[in-house]
Amino acid sequence: MQGFFRKTLTTVLAFILAPLLILPVAQAKKPQEPSLAPIILVVGDSISAEYGLKRGSGWVTLLQNTLIKEKFPHRIVNASISGETTSGGANRIDALIKQHSPSIVILELGGNDALRGLSIKATHENMDRMAKTVRNNRSELMILGMEIPPNYGMQYAAQFRNIFKKVSAQHKAVYLPFLFEGFGQDLSAFQPDRIHPNEAAQEKILANVWPLLKPLLLKTVS
């Protein structure tokens, strides 16, 4: 009889303790947290938010694919919003920097300011504020310039173009004068609205960005 109770007690204890014995093994099999990759934060408008494009076909996604192909560890956070102005970007930049702590920030804003005929002074101040915030975080900065047709007025067009140049120089940013360089006058590269590049043009945008961005990638590899 004692042997029966001893055997029963052993069985019960084994049943109770089994989960405790298995738990450490289960924990050991959990996947490890991925290493923190350097973040590239893209703050843009519809040009970077894949407006009118198939998901995953925009230049920002193509850039991420290129990073993987070229074996760079960086990960892109695309914080672009269709219709965004420099004012919206300036209002969001502090929270974005705090949330993502990016190694590199790419600013692609300003086009909607011009389309709406907003103040050159206000656009300049917004761009300056964003650039200052990025540099205060010790992040590398790339500014993608935009141009507008001369029918907006030669003076306005020239002043608008100079915003990107001046802010880039003041904050020692990498500067791409015109994001649509090489195809901006080719209507076949744009969607029917003649504002947004089509899917075939996304590779051309990437080709303009990549040579200037690559030195920053090398600079921020730990």
Short mmCIF file of the C-alpha atoms (twelve columns), coordinates in Angstrom:
data_MODEL
# 
_entry.id   MODEL 
# 
loop_
_atom_site.group_PDB 
_atom_site.id 
_atom_site.type_symbol 
_atom_site.label_atom_id 
_atom_site.label_alt_id 
_atom_site.label_comp_id 
_atom_site.label_asym_id 
_atom_site.label_seq_id 
_atom_site.Cartn_x 
_atom_site.Cartn_y 
_atom_site.Cartn_z 
_atom_site.pdbx_PDB_model_num 
ATOM 1   C CA . MET A 1   0.000  0.000  0.000   1 
ATOM 2   C CA . GLN A 2   2.811  2.426  0.880   1 
ATOM 3   C CA . GLY A 3   4.390  1.631  -2.456  1 
ATOM 4   C CA . PHE A 4   1.105  2.456  -4.176  1 
ATOM 5   C CA . PHE A 5   0.849  5.876  -2.443  1 
ATOM 6   C CA . ARG A 6   4.505  6.619  -3.116  1 
ATOM 7   C CA . LYS A 7   4.002  5.849  -6.810  1 
ATOM 8   C CA . THR A 8   0.827  7.944  -6.966  1 
ATOM 9   C CA . LEU A 9   2.510  10.902 -5.210  1 
ATOM 10  C CA . THR A 10  5.421  10.713 -7.613  1 
ATOM 11  C CA . THR A 11  3.034  10.781 -10.587 1 
ATOM 12  C CA . VAL A 12  1.126  13.806 -9.203  1 
ATOM 13  C CA . LEU A 13  4.307  15.768 -8.489  1 
ATOM 14  C CA . ALA A 14  5.619  14.994 -11.942 1 
ATOM 15  C CA . PHE A 15  2.375  16.318 -13.452 1 
ATOM 16  C CA . ILE A 16  2.554  19.512 -11.361 1 
ATOM 17  C CA . LEU A 17  6.243  20.189 -11.956 1 
ATOM 18  C CA . ALA A 18  6.285  19.312 -15.647 1 
ATOM 19  C CA . PRO A 19  5.320  22.835 -16.841 1 
ATOM 20  C CA . LEU A 20  8.009  24.327 -14.615 1 
ATOM 21  C CA . LEU A 21  10.593 22.026 -16.090 1 
ATOM 22  C CA . ILE A 22  9.494  22.732 -19.659 1 
ATOM 23  C CA . LEU A 23  9.193  26.523 -19.283 1 
ATOM 24  C CA . PRO A 24  12.913 27.375 -19.373 1 
ATOM 25  C CA . VAL A 25  13.321 25.288 -22.526 1 
ATOM 26  C CA . ALA A 26  10.392 27.105 -24.195 1 
ATOM 27  C CA . GLN A 27  11.876 30.459 -23.212 1 
ATOM 28  C CA . ALA A 28  15.242 29.489 -24.617 1 
ATOM 29  C CA . LYS A 29  13.626 28.767 -27.982 1 
ATOM 30  C CA . LYS A 30  12.063 32.231 -28.291 1 
ATOM 31  C CA . PRO A 31  13.638 34.194 -31.129 1 
ATOM 32  C CA . GLN A 32  16.164 36.766 -30.050 1 
ATOM 33  C CA . GLU A 33  15.408 40.432 -30.449 1 
ATOM 34  C CA . PRO A 34  16.816 41.734 -33.735 1 
ATOM 35  C CA . SER A 35  19.833 44.000 -33.429 1 
ATOM 36  C CA . LEU A 36  19.065 47.682 -33.672 1 
ATOM 37  C CA . ALA A 37  19.685 48.691 -37.278 1 
ATOM 38  C CA . PRO A 38  20.484 52.316 -38.167 1 
ATOM 39  C CA . ILE A 39  17.248 54.052 -39.101 1 
ATOM 40  C CA . ILE A 40  16.726 56.132 -42.233 1 
ATOM 41  C CA . LEU A 41  13.704 58.355 -41.639 1 
ATOM 42  C CA . VAL A 42  11.976 59.630 -44.776 1 
ATOM 43  C CA . VAL A 43  9.730  62.632 -44.155 1 
ATOM 44  C CA . GLY A 44  7.946  63.450 -47.370 1 
ATOM 45  C CA . ASP A 45  4.714  63.986 -49.226 1 
ATOM 46  C CA . SER A 46  2.847  62.000 -51.889 1 
ATOM 47  C CA . ILE A 47  6.008  61.587 -53.969 1 
ATOM 48  C CA . SER A 48  7.393  59.335 -51.229 1 
ATOM 49  C CA . ALA A 49  4.050  57.957 -50.041 1 
ATOM 50  C CA . GLU A 50  3.363  55.987 -53.255 1 
ATOM 51  C CA . TYR A 51  0.410  58.125 -54.312 1 
ATOM 52  C CA . GLY A 52  -1.321 56.467 -57.267 1 
ATOM 53  C CA . LEU A 53  1.145  53.589 -57.292 1 
ATOM 54  C CA . LYS A 54  0.917  49.905 -56.511 1 
ATOM 55  C CA . ARG A 55  1.954  49.296 -52.917 1 
ATOM 56  C CA . GLY A 56  5.623  48.473 -52.672 1 
ATOM 57  C CA . SER A 57  6.576  50.028 -56.010 1 
ATOM 58  C CA . GLY A 58  7.618  53.499 -54.840 1 
ATOM 59  C CA . TRP A 59  11.184 54.768 -54.730 1 
ATOM 60  C CA . VAL A 60  11.389 54.442 -50.929 1 
ATOM 61  C CA . THR A 61  10.641 50.716 -51.118 1 
ATOM 62  C CA . LEU A 62  13.105 50.378 -53.990 1 
ATOM 63  C CA . LEU A 63  15.676 52.070 -51.774 1 
ATOM 64  C CA . GLN A 64  15.090 49.551 -48.985 1 
ATOM 65  C CA . ASN A 65  15.519 46.727 -51.494 1 
ATOM 66  C CA . THR A 66  18.779 48.292 -52.661 1 
ATOM 67  C CA . LEU A 67  20.043 48.548 -49.088 1 
ATOM 68  C CA . ILE A 68  19.442 44.832 -48.653 1 
ATOM 69  C CA . LYS A 69  21.073 44.015 -51.977 1 
ATOM 70  C CA . GLU A 70  24.114 46.147 -51.142 1 
ATOM 71  C CA . LYS A 71  24.255 44.579 -47.662 1 
ATOM 72  C CA . PHE A 72  23.723 47.788 -45.718 1 
ATOM 73  C CA . PRO A 73  22.142 47.220 -42.283 1 
ATOM 74  C CA . HIS A 74  19.939 50.303 -42.409 1 
ATOM 75  C CA . ARG A 75  16.163 50.110 -42.080 1 
ATOM 76  C CA . ILE A 76  13.819 52.699 -43.556 1 
ATOM 77  C CA . VAL A 77  10.934 54.275 -41.682 1 
ATOM 78  C CA . ASN A 78  8.716  56.025 -44.218 1 
ATOM 79  C CA . ALA A 79  6.814  58.798 -42.436 1 
ATOM 80  C CA . SER A 80  5.587  60.408 -45.665 1 
ATOM 81  C CA . ILE A 81  1.996  61.609 -45.996 1 
ATOM 82  C CA . SER A 82  0.196  62.546 -49.197 1 
ATOM 83  C CA . GLY A 83  -0.633 66.242 -49.206 1 
ATOM 84  C CA . GLU A 84  1.938  67.061 -46.535 1 
ATOM 85  C CA . THR A 85  3.387  70.580 -46.456 1 
ATOM 86  C CA . THR A 86  6.545  71.829 -44.758 1 
ATOM 87  C CA . SER A 87  4.325  73.151 -41.979 1 
ATOM 88  C CA . GLY A 88  2.987  69.665 -41.326 1 
ATOM 89  C CA . GLY A 89  6.481  68.233 -41.430 1 
ATOM 90  C CA . ALA A 90  7.764  70.864 -39.012 1 
ATOM 91  C CA . ASN A 91  4.941  70.027 -36.605 1 
ATOM 92  C CA . ARG A 92  5.749  66.304 -36.730 1 
ATOM 93  C CA . ILE A 93  9.539  66.278 -36.827 1 
ATOM 94  C CA . ASP A 94  10.191 66.444 -33.077 1 
ATOM 95  C CA . ALA A 95  7.985  63.453 -32.316 1 
ATOM 96  C CA . LEU A 96  9.399  61.467 -35.239 1 
ATOM 97  C CA . ILE A 97  12.978 62.087 -34.128 1 
ATOM 98  C CA . LYS A 98  12.151 61.149 -30.552 1 
ATOM 99  C CA . GLN A 99  10.339 57.970 -31.601 1 
ATOM 100 C CA . HIS A 100 12.840 56.627 -34.127 1 
ATOM 101 C CA . SER A 101 16.236 58.171 -33.232 1 
ATOM 102 C CA . PRO A 102 17.286 58.052 -36.893 1 
ATOM 103 C CA . SER A 103 20.866 57.951 -38.098 1 
ATOM 104 C CA . ILE A 104 19.825 59.617 -41.361 1 
ATOM 105 C CA . VAL A 105 16.840 61.817 -42.200 1 
ATOM 106 C CA . ILE A 106 15.702 62.439 -45.766 1 
ATOM 107 C CA . LEU A 107 13.467 65.496 -46.176 1 
ATOM 108 C CA . GLU A 108 11.259 65.441 -49.272 1 
ATOM 109 C CA . LEU A 109 8.850  68.298 -48.686 1 
ATOM 110 C CA . GLY A 110 7.974  71.638 -50.238 1 
ATOM 111 C CA . GLY A 111 6.169  70.675 -53.415 1 
ATOM 112 C CA . ASN A 112 2.720  71.132 -51.901 1 
ATOM 113 C CA . ASP A 113 3.725  74.517 -50.503 1 
ATOM 114 C CA . ALA A 114 4.465  75.704 -54.029 1 
ATOM 115 C CA . LEU A 115 1.346  74.157 -55.545 1 
ATOM 116 C CA . ARG A 116 -0.714 76.088 -53.005 1 
ATOM 117 C CA . GLY A 117 1.275  79.283 -53.510 1 
ATOM 118 C CA . LEU A 118 2.286  79.441 -49.871 1 
ATOM 119 C CA . SER A 119 4.705  82.019 -48.528 1 
ATOM 120 C CA . ILE A 120 8.353  81.531 -49.489 1 
ATOM 121 C CA . LYS A 121 9.311  82.891 -46.070 1 
ATOM 122 C CA . ALA A 122 7.115  80.367 -44.232 1 
ATOM 123 C CA . THR A 123 8.389  77.453 -46.318 1 
ATOM 124 C CA . HIS A 124 11.976 78.530 -45.664 1 
ATOM 125 C CA . GLU A 125 11.340 78.791 -41.928 1 
ATOM 126 C CA . ASN A 126 9.693  75.370 -41.810 1 
ATOM 127 C CA . MET A 127 12.532 73.728 -43.720 1 
ATOM 128 C CA . ASP A 128 15.047 75.439 -41.469 1 
ATOM 129 C CA . ARG A 129 13.244 74.256 -38.339 1 
ATOM 130 C CA . MET A 130 13.176 70.655 -39.548 1 
ATOM 131 C CA . ALA A 131 16.835 70.732 -40.547 1 
ATOM 132 C CA . LYS A 132 17.824 72.243 -37.200 1 
ATOM 133 C CA . THR A 133 15.918 69.576 -35.297 1 
ATOM 134 C CA . VAL A 134 17.580 66.813 -37.296 1 
ATOM 135 C CA . ARG A 135 21.069 68.212 -36.781 1 
ATOM 136 C CA . ASN A 136 20.475 68.817 -33.070 1 
ATOM 137 C CA . ASN A 137 19.804 65.086 -32.855 1 
ATOM 138 C CA . ARG A 138 23.194 64.540 -34.535 1 
ATOM 139 C CA . SER A 139 21.507 62.756 -37.412 1 
ATOM 140 C CA . GLU A 140 22.821 63.002 -40.948 1 
ATOM 141 C CA . LEU A 141 20.555 64.999 -43.230 1 
ATOM 142 C CA . MET A 142 19.671 64.771 -46.915 1 
ATOM 143 C CA . ILE A 143 17.412 67.345 -48.557 1 
ATOM 144 C CA . LEU A 144 15.659 66.531 -51.815 1 
ATOM 145 C CA . GLY A 145 15.044 69.691 -53.786 1 
ATOM 146 C CA . MET A 146 12.029 70.383 -55.945 1 
ATOM 147 C CA . GLU A 147 11.322 72.801 -58.791 1 
ATOM 148 C CA . ILE A 148 8.091  74.261 -60.100 1 
ATOM 149 C CA . PRO A 149 7.089  75.320 -63.614 1 
ATOM 150 C CA . PRO A 150 7.849  78.943 -64.600 1 
ATOM 151 C CA . ASN A 151 4.135  79.659 -65.003 1 
ATOM 152 C CA . TYR A 152 4.083  80.197 -61.240 1 
ATOM 153 C CA . GLY A 153 6.251  83.231 -61.910 1 
ATOM 154 C CA . MET A 154 9.988  83.302 -62.559 1 
ATOM 155 C CA . GLN A 155 10.752 85.097 -59.302 1 
ATOM 156 C CA . TYR A 156 8.667  82.737 -57.160 1 
ATOM 157 C CA . ALA A 157 10.147 79.698 -58.906 1 
ATOM 158 C CA . ALA A 158 13.700 80.927 -58.343 1 
ATOM 159 C CA . GLN A 159 13.070 81.785 -54.695 1 
ATOM 160 C CA . PHE A 160 11.431 78.434 -54.115 1 
ATOM 161 C CA . ARG A 161 14.377 76.573 -55.657 1 
ATOM 162 C CA . ASN A 162 16.839 78.501 -53.505 1 
ATOM 163 C CA . ILE A 163 15.127 77.470 -50.259 1 
ATOM 164 C CA . PHE A 164 16.523 73.937 -50.493 1 
ATOM 165 C CA . LYS A 165 19.986 75.165 -51.447 1 
ATOM 166 C CA . LYS A 166 20.196 77.684 -48.613 1 
ATOM 167 C CA . VAL A 167 18.906 75.348 -45.904 1 
ATOM 168 C CA . SER A 168 21.212 72.569 -47.076 1 
ATOM 169 C CA . ALA A 169 24.237 74.851 -46.978 1 
ATOM 170 C CA . GLN A 170 23.358 76.288 -43.571 1 
ATOM 171 C CA . HIS A 171 22.917 72.876 -41.959 1 
ATOM 172 C CA . LYS A 172 25.589 71.021 -43.951 1 
ATOM 173 C CA . ALA A 173 23.085 68.643 -45.480 1 
ATOM 174 C CA . VAL A 174 23.575 66.460 -48.520 1 
ATOM 175 C CA . TYR A 175 21.666 68.266 -51.245 1 
ATOM 176 C CA . LEU A 176 19.934 66.938 -54.342 1 
ATOM 177 C CA . PRO A 177 18.863 70.054 -56.289 1 
ATOM 178 C CA . PHE A 178 16.011 68.440 -58.225 1 
ATOM 179 C CA . LEU A 179 14.447 65.101 -57.356 1 
ATOM 180 C CA . PHE A 180 13.107 64.698 -60.902 1 
ATOM 181 C CA . GLU A 181 16.416 65.455 -62.599 1 
ATOM 182 C CA . GLY A 182 16.632 63.832 -66.017 1 
ATOM 183 C CA . PHE A 183 12.918 63.215 -66.496 1 
ATOM 184 C CA . GLY A 184 11.047 66.202 -65.071 1 
ATOM 185 C CA . GLN A 185 10.050 67.419 -68.538 1 
ATOM 186 C CA . ASP A 186 9.032  63.971 -69.806 1 
ATOM 187 C CA . LEU A 187 5.260  63.672 -69.482 1 
ATOM 188 C CA . SER A 188 5.440  59.935 -70.162 1 
ATOM 189 C CA . ALA A 189 7.156  59.560 -66.775 1 
ATOM 190 C CA . PHE A 190 4.161  60.968 -64.919 1 
ATOM 191 C CA . GLN A 191 0.679  59.915 -63.966 1 
ATOM 192 C CA . PRO A 192 -2.263 61.607 -65.758 1 
ATOM 193 C CA . ASP A 193 -2.206 64.471 -63.224 1 
ATOM 194 C CA . ARG A 194 1.267  65.432 -64.567 1 
ATOM 195 C CA . ILE A 195 2.452  65.920 -60.988 1 
ATOM 196 C CA . HIS A 196 3.196  62.458 -59.621 1 
ATOM 197 C CA . PRO A 197 5.809  60.209 -61.257 1 
ATOM 198 C CA . ASN A 198 4.466  56.888 -62.450 1 
ATOM 199 C CA . GLU A 199 5.764  53.463 -61.484 1 
ATOM 200 C CA . ALA A 200 8.314  53.354 -64.302 1 
ATOM 201 C CA . ALA A 201 9.867  56.606 -63.042 1 
ATOM 202 C CA . GLN A 202 10.513 55.339 -59.512 1 
ATOM 203 C CA . GLU A 203 13.800 53.752 -60.546 1 
ATOM 204 C CA . LYS A 204 14.854 57.138 -61.961 1 
ATOM 205 C CA . ILE A 205 14.141 58.841 -58.650 1 
ATOM 206 C CA . LEU A 206 16.180 56.202 -56.855 1 
ATOM 207 C CA . ALA A 207 19.012 56.673 -59.366 1 
ATOM 208 C CA . ASN A 208 19.102 60.369 -58.451 1 
ATOM 209 C CA . VAL A 209 19.052 59.732 -54.698 1 
ATOM 210 C CA . TRP A 210 21.369 56.737 -54.346 1 
ATOM 211 C CA . PRO A 211 24.778 58.205 -55.342 1 
ATOM 212 C CA . LEU A 212 24.398 61.048 -52.852 1 
ATOM 213 C CA . LEU A 213 22.950 58.905 -50.086 1 
ATOM 214 C CA . LYS A 214 25.542 56.145 -50.221 1 
ATOM 215 C CA . PRO A 215 28.348 58.161 -48.531 1 
ATOM 216 C CA . LEU A 216 25.990 58.843 -45.605 1 
ATOM 217 C CA . LEU A 217 25.273 55.120 -45.333 1 
ATOM 218 C CA . LEU A 218 28.985 54.366 -45.104 1 
ATOM 219 C CA . LYS A 219 29.375 57.134 -42.540 1 
ATOM 220 C CA . THR A 220 26.666 55.730 -40.277 1 
ATOM 221 C CA . VAL A 221 27.639 52.072 -40.354 1 
ATOM 222 C CA . SER A 222 28.828 51.176 -36.865 1 
# 
